Amino acid sequence: SGAAVTSFDAVEAAEQWLATAAPGPAPDLLLVDYRLPQGRTGLDALAALRAHWPRQRLPAILITGSSLGGHEAEAEQHDFHLLIKPVLPAKLRAMIAFKLGVRG
């Protein structure tokens, strides 16, 4: 089966899309990089997207190149799974399947 993907290169682009896009179904999964342009982070993106669909739980995977600590606490607080770069394709596929509840 295929997927419909909407991508953004910055939090501002996602916020602009949310403000102008026609109402539609919530995403099945958010895949977000931690470090984004203009000093924003993936946490900002998660907050904006989740605020747009407040009655739905939007599963999320956050990807970071930082192996510094602290992200585990953020992951629990903000309800996302964390992957550290470089992310192997098989690991990403497995995490996506897990987050979508797909059974092998």
DAPEBEL-V751763 format. One record per pair of residues at least 4 apart in sequence whose ideal C-beta (glycine too) atoms are under 8 Angstrom apart, sorted by sequence separation. I is the first residue (numbers start at 1). J is the second residue. If there is no record, write none. Layout:
{{I | J} {I | J}}
This chain:
{{9 | 13} {10 | 14} {11 | 15} {12 | 16} {13 | 17} {14 | 18} {15 | 19} {16 | 20} {17 | 21} {36 | 40} {40 | 44} {41 | 45} {42 | 46} {43 | 47} {44 | 48} {45 | 49} {46 | 50} {47 | 51} {48 | 52} {49 | 53} {50 | 54} {70 | 74} {71 | 75} {72 | 76} {73 | 77} {74 | 78} {75 | 79} {83 | 87} {87 | 91} {88 | 92} {89 | 93} {90 | 94} {91 | 95} {92 | 96} {93 | 97} {94 | 98} {95 | 99} {96 | 100} {98 | 102} {8 | 13} {36 | 41} {40 | 45} {53 | 58} {66 | 71} {75 | 80} {87 | 92} {97 | 102} {8 | 14} {35 | 41} {36 | 42} {74 | 80} {75 | 81} {96 | 102} {34 | 41} {35 | 42} {64 | 71} {75 | 82} {97 | 104} {34 | 42} {36 | 44} {50 | 58} {83 | 91} {8 | 17} {33 | 42} {34 | 43} {36 | 45} {49 | 58} {62 | 71} {83 | 92} {32 | 42} {72 | 82} {6 | 17} {71 | 82} {46 | 58} {83 | 95} {32 | 45} {62 | 75} {32 | 46} {46 | 60} {81 | 95} {30 | 45} {30 | 46} {46 | 62} {67 | 84} {81 | 98} {60 | 78} {62 | 80} {64 | 82} {66 | 84} {81 | 99} {30 | 49} {43 | 62} {60 | 79} {61 | 80} {62 | 81} {63 | 82} {64 | 83} {65 | 84} {42 | 62} {60 | 80} {61 | 81} {62 | 82} {63 | 83} {64 | 84} {65 | 85} {6 | 27} {42 | 63} {59 | 80} {60 | 81} {61 | 82} {62 | 83} {63 | 84} {64 | 85} {27 | 49} {42 | 64} {57 | 79} {61 | 83} {63 | 85} {63 | 87} {11 | 36} {10 | 36} {11 | 37} {12 | 38} {27 | 53} {10 | 37} {11 | 38} {26 | 53} {9 | 37} {10 | 38} {12 | 40} {30 | 58} {32 | 60} {34 | 62} {11 | 40} {29 | 58} {30 | 59} {31 | 60} {32 | 61} {33 | 62} {34 | 63} {35 | 64} {10 | 40} {18 | 48} {26 | 56} {29 | 59} {30 | 60} {31 | 61} {32 | 62} {33 | 63} {34 | 64} {35 | 65} {14 | 45} {18 | 49} {27 | 58} {28 | 59} {29 | 60} {30 | 61} {32 | 63} {33 | 64} {34 | 65} {35 | 66} {43 | 74} {61 | 92} {26 | 58} {29 | 61} {31 | 63} {34 | 66} {46 | 78} {11 | 44} {15 | 48} {11 | 45} {14 | 48} {18 | 52} {46 | 80} {61 | 95} {14 | 49} {43 | 78} {61 | 96} {8 | 45} {11 | 48} {34 | 71} {61 | 99} {60 | 99} {59 | 99} {59 | 100} {32 | 80} {30 | 80} {31 | 96} {29 | 96} {29 | 99} {29 | 100} {28 | 100}}
